[in-house]
Amino acid sequence: MVRTRIAPSPTGEDLHIGNVYTALINYVFAKKNNGQFIVRIEDTDRTRLVPGSEERILKSLAWFGLSPDEEPIRQSARLEKYKKYGEELVQKGHAYYCFCSTEHLESVKKLQAEQHQQPRYDRTCRNLQPQEIKSKLDQNESYVIRLKVPETGETSFDDVVRGKISFENSLIDDQVLLKSDGFPTYHLAVVVDDYLMKITHIIRAEEWISSTPKHILLYNYFGWPLPIFAHGPILRNPDR
């Protein structure tokens, strides 16, 4: 069965025309194929959460006639699932614990900016020895879990709208997957949820294309089948 979704974040901004446009495409595609349209509330960024925003989002979707076929899912209620899958990736060797301080990360970022380099993690913790990792964990040092991106080769996917798209792995950052507060980043949560929710088609705006190779790697690392990807254009004003 075809299952599509829209996943707004309750950060205080009302749905704009681009959100509605994407929701409409997902809704119509699902209905045309006798499928289901789902709403997922991506509320894991607690620093930007605005009370009442979720209610306004759902009310706006209903006003446009885009009501979901199931009760909305909230990511903040699924933290144990993300932790489970984040730890699974570490055990499989596809992710790693990073104990770097904020000061270290800021100094790396500053140096890269001075050298006109693309900002990215310097992989300080990527090859820590098991005993060193155990020692840090035993001492309750704060950590995040990062994706272990291959250092060579390419990650590719077929996009319904744009055809085959490829990215050099050497240019993909070792993205944080699970934050020190136990909340997932978008990249881990979106893959875990789309798989568990049996989403068959990911229809979203082209601004997410650069994130897709990280998602492809996660699907492959978990051994999960890929959904179908379709990245449409971003709606812009006449002045772009």
BELVEN-V998218 format. One record per residue. N is the residue number from 1. RES is the residue in one small letter. SS is DSSP state (H for helix, E for strand, - for the rest). PSI is psi in whole degrees, -180 to 180 (none if undefined). OMEGA is omega in whole degrees, 0 to 359 (* if undefined). Layout:
# BELVEN-V998218
n=N res=RES ss=SS psi=PSI omega=OMEGA
n=N res=RES ss=SS psi=PSI omega=OMEGA
This chain:
# BELVEN-V998218
n=1 res=m ss=- psi=137 omega=176
n=2 res=v ss=- psi=130 omega=176
n=3 res=r ss=E psi=122 omega=178
n=4 res=t ss=E psi=169 omega=181
n=5 res=r ss=E psi=161 omega=166
n=6 res=i ss=E psi=143 omega=188
n=7 res=a ss=- psi=76 omega=180
n=8 res=p ss=- psi=156 omega=177
n=9 res=s ss=- psi=132 omega=182
n=10 res=p ss=- psi=68 omega=184
n=11 res=t ss=- psi=15 omega=175
n=12 res=g ss=- psi=-23 omega=180
n=13 res=e ss=- psi=134 omega=176
n=14 res=d ss=- psi=162 omega=177
n=15 res=l ss=- psi=129 omega=175
n=16 res=h ss=- psi=177 omega=188
n=17 res=i ss=H psi=-32 omega=178
n=18 res=g ss=H psi=-41 omega=177
n=19 res=n ss=H psi=-46 omega=181
n=20 res=v ss=H psi=-40 omega=179
n=21 res=y ss=H psi=-48 omega=179
n=22 res=t ss=H psi=-42 omega=179
n=23 res=a ss=H psi=-41 omega=181
n=24 res=l ss=H psi=-43 omega=179
n=25 res=i ss=H psi=-46 omega=179
n=26 res=n ss=H psi=-44 omega=181
n=27 res=y ss=H psi=-50 omega=183
n=28 res=v ss=H psi=-41 omega=180
n=29 res=f ss=H psi=-42 omega=179
n=30 res=a ss=H psi=-48 omega=183
n=31 res=k ss=H psi=-38 omega=179
n=32 res=k ss=H psi=-31 omega=182
n=33 res=n ss=- psi=22 omega=180
n=34 res=n ss=- psi=37 omega=181
n=35 res=g ss=- psi=-159 omega=184
n=36 res=q ss=E psi=144 omega=179
n=37 res=f ss=E psi=127 omega=187
n=38 res=i ss=E psi=148 omega=173
n=39 res=v ss=E psi=129 omega=176
n=40 res=r ss=E psi=127 omega=179
n=41 res=i ss=E psi=114 omega=182
n=42 res=e ss=- psi=89 omega=188
n=43 res=d ss=- psi=35 omega=182
n=44 res=t ss=- psi=-15 omega=176
n=45 res=d ss=- psi=87 omega=188
n=46 res=r ss=- psi=-21 omega=181
n=47 res=t ss=- psi=-22 omega=183
n=48 res=r ss=- psi=1 omega=183
n=49 res=l ss=- psi=133 omega=180
n=50 res=v ss=- psi=120 omega=179
n=51 res=p ss=- psi=135 omega=178
n=52 res=g ss=- psi=-14 omega=183
n=53 res=s ss=H psi=-42 omega=181
n=54 res=e ss=H psi=-44 omega=181
n=55 res=e ss=H psi=-40 omega=179
n=56 res=r ss=H psi=-38 omega=179
n=57 res=i ss=H psi=-50 omega=182
n=58 res=l ss=H psi=-38 omega=178
n=59 res=k ss=H psi=-40 omega=180
n=60 res=s ss=H psi=-44 omega=178
n=61 res=l ss=H psi=-42 omega=179
n=62 res=a ss=H psi=-37 omega=180
n=63 res=w ss=H psi=-35 omega=179
n=64 res=f ss=- psi=1 omega=180
n=65 res=g ss=- psi=24 omega=184
n=66 res=l ss=- psi=48 omega=181
n=67 res=s ss=- psi=140 omega=181
n=68 res=p ss=- psi=161 omega=180
n=69 res=d ss=- psi=-9 omega=177
n=70 res=e ss=- psi=166 omega=175
n=71 res=e ss=- psi=137 omega=179
n=72 res=p ss=- psi=143 omega=177
n=73 res=i ss=E psi=138 omega=179
n=74 res=r ss=E psi=126 omega=184
n=75 res=q ss=H psi=-31 omega=182
n=76 res=s ss=H psi=-16 omega=179
n=77 res=a ss=H psi=6 omega=187
n=78 res=r ss=- psi=25 omega=187
n=79 res=l ss=H psi=-36 omega=181
n=80 res=e ss=H psi=-33 omega=178
n=81 res=k ss=H psi=-45 omega=182
n=82 res=y ss=H psi=-40 omega=178
n=83 res=k ss=H psi=-44 omega=180
n=84 res=k ss=H psi=-48 omega=183
n=85 res=y ss=H psi=-32 omega=175
n=86 res=g ss=H psi=-45 omega=178
n=87 res=e ss=H psi=-34 omega=178
n=88 res=e ss=H psi=-42 omega=179
n=89 res=l ss=H psi=-39 omega=178
n=90 res=v ss=H psi=-46 omega=181
n=91 res=q ss=H psi=-32 omega=179
n=92 res=k ss=H psi=-8 omega=181
n=93 res=g ss=- psi=15 omega=182
n=94 res=h ss=- psi=0 omega=177
n=95 res=a ss=E psi=169 omega=183
n=96 res=y ss=E psi=157 omega=176
n=97 res=y ss=E psi=135 omega=176
n=98 res=c ss=E psi=122 omega=184
n=99 res=f ss=- psi=11 omega=185
n=100 res=c ss=- psi=140 omega=179
n=101 res=s ss=- psi=162 omega=176
n=102 res=t ss=H psi=-37 omega=180
n=103 res=e ss=H psi=-43 omega=179
n=104 res=h ss=H psi=-46 omega=182
n=105 res=l ss=H psi=-39 omega=179
n=106 res=e ss=H psi=-38 omega=180
n=107 res=s ss=H psi=-39 omega=177
n=108 res=v ss=H psi=-45 omega=180
n=109 res=k ss=H psi=-42 omega=180
n=110 res=k ss=H psi=-44 omega=179
n=111 res=l ss=H psi=-42 omega=179
n=112 res=q ss=H psi=-38 omega=178
n=113 res=a ss=H psi=-42 omega=180
n=114 res=e ss=H psi=-32 omega=181
n=115 res=q ss=- psi=10 omega=179
n=116 res=h ss=- psi=41 omega=178
n=117 res=q ss=- psi=156 omega=176
n=118 res=q ss=- psi=129 omega=180
n=119 res=p ss=- psi=131 omega=180
n=120 res=r ss=- psi=160 omega=180
n=121 res=y ss=- psi=140 omega=184
n=122 res=d ss=- psi=5 omega=173
n=123 res=r ss=- psi=31 omega=179
n=124 res=t ss=- psi=-40 omega=186
n=125 res=c ss=- psi=4 omega=187
n=126 res=r ss=- psi=-35 omega=186
n=127 res=n ss=- psi=32 omega=175
n=128 res=l ss=- psi=144 omega=178
n=129 res=q ss=- psi=149 omega=182
n=130 res=p ss=H psi=-40 omega=182
n=131 res=q ss=H psi=-36 omega=178
n=132 res=e ss=H psi=-40 omega=178
n=133 res=i ss=H psi=-45 omega=180
n=134 res=k ss=H psi=-41 omega=180
n=135 res=s ss=H psi=-44 omega=181
n=136 res=k ss=H psi=-40 omega=178
n=137 res=l ss=H psi=-41 omega=179
n=138 res=d ss=H psi=-30 omega=179
n=139 res=q ss=- psi=8 omega=178
n=140 res=n ss=- psi=36 omega=175
n=141 res=e ss=- psi=142 omega=179
n=142 res=s ss=- psi=141 omega=180
n=143 res=y ss=- psi=163 omega=168
n=144 res=v ss=E psi=165 omega=174
n=145 res=i ss=E psi=128 omega=182
n=146 res=r ss=E psi=148 omega=175
n=147 res=l ss=E psi=134 omega=177
n=148 res=k ss=- psi=97 omega=183
n=149 res=v ss=- psi=137 omega=176
n=150 res=p ss=- psi=144 omega=183
n=151 res=e ss=- psi=-13 omega=179
n=152 res=t ss=- psi=172 omega=176
n=153 res=g ss=- psi=-170 omega=181
n=154 res=e ss=E psi=155 omega=171
n=155 res=t ss=E psi=123 omega=185
n=156 res=s ss=E psi=157 omega=173
n=157 res=f ss=E psi=157 omega=178
n=158 res=d ss=E psi=123 omega=180
n=159 res=d ss=E psi=132 omega=182
n=160 res=v ss=- psi=-36 omega=184
n=161 res=v ss=- psi=-39 omega=192
n=162 res=r ss=- psi=-2 omega=181
n=163 res=g ss=E psi=-154 omega=183
n=164 res=k ss=E psi=132 omega=178
n=165 res=i ss=E psi=132 omega=182
n=166 res=s ss=E psi=147 omega=177
n=167 res=f ss=E psi=138 omega=174
n=168 res=e ss=E psi=127 omega=182
n=169 res=n ss=H psi=-31 omega=182
n=170 res=s ss=H psi=-15 omega=181
n=171 res=l ss=H psi=0 omega=182
n=172 res=i ss=- psi=130 omega=182
n=173 res=d ss=- psi=151 omega=172
n=174 res=d ss=- psi=84 omega=188
n=175 res=q ss=- psi=140 omega=170
n=176 res=v ss=E psi=131 omega=179
n=177 res=l ss=E psi=-42 omega=180
n=178 res=l ss=E psi=124 omega=184
n=179 res=k ss=- psi=168 omega=183
n=180 res=s ss=- psi=-21 omega=179
n=181 res=d ss=- psi=4 omega=178
n=182 res=g ss=- psi=-6 omega=178
n=183 res=f ss=- psi=143 omega=179
n=184 res=p ss=E psi=158 omega=167
n=185 res=t ss=- psi=172 omega=180
n=186 res=y ss=H psi=-42 omega=190
n=187 res=h ss=H psi=-42 omega=177
n=188 res=l ss=H psi=-47 omega=185
n=189 res=a ss=H psi=-41 omega=184
n=190 res=v ss=H psi=-38 omega=180
n=191 res=v ss=H psi=-47 omega=179
n=192 res=v ss=H psi=-46 omega=183
n=193 res=d ss=H psi=-43 omega=180
n=194 res=d ss=H psi=-36 omega=178
n=195 res=y ss=H psi=-51 omega=183
n=196 res=l ss=H psi=-30 omega=179
n=197 res=m ss=- psi=0 omega=179
n=198 res=k ss=- psi=40 omega=176
n=199 res=i ss=- psi=126 omega=184
n=200 res=t ss=- psi=-28 omega=184
n=201 res=h ss=E psi=124 omega=176
n=202 res=i ss=E psi=103 omega=181
n=203 res=i ss=E psi=113 omega=185
n=204 res=r ss=E psi=178 omega=184
n=205 res=a ss=E psi=159 omega=185
n=206 res=e ss=H psi=-15 omega=179
n=207 res=e ss=H psi=-17 omega=181
n=208 res=w ss=H psi=1 omega=182
n=209 res=i ss=H psi=-43 omega=183
n=210 res=s ss=H psi=-21 omega=178
n=211 res=s ss=H psi=-21 omega=188
n=212 res=t ss=H psi=-39 omega=179
n=213 res=p ss=H psi=-34 omega=176
n=214 res=k ss=H psi=-38 omega=179
n=215 res=h ss=H psi=-39 omega=177
n=216 res=i ss=H psi=-44 omega=179
n=217 res=l ss=H psi=-43 omega=180
n=218 res=l ss=H psi=-45 omega=177
n=219 res=y ss=H psi=-45 omega=181
n=220 res=n ss=H psi=-42 omega=180
n=221 res=y ss=H psi=-38 omega=179
n=222 res=f ss=H psi=-17 omega=183
n=223 res=g ss=- psi=29 omega=182
n=224 res=w ss=- psi=147 omega=176
n=225 res=p ss=- psi=145 omega=180
n=226 res=l ss=- psi=142 omega=169
n=227 res=p ss=- psi=177 omega=175
n=228 res=i ss=E psi=130 omega=182
n=229 res=f ss=E psi=140 omega=175
n=230 res=a ss=E psi=113 omega=181
n=231 res=h ss=E psi=112 omega=181
n=232 res=g ss=E psi=172 omega=181
n=233 res=p ss=- psi=154 omega=175
n=234 res=i ss=- psi=133 omega=176
n=235 res=l ss=- psi=131 omega=182
n=236 res=r ss=- psi=159 omega=173
n=237 res=n ss=- psi=163 omega=180
n=238 res=p ss=- psi=-27 omega=180
n=239 res=d ss=- psi=11 omega=179
n=240 res=r ss=- psi=none omega=*
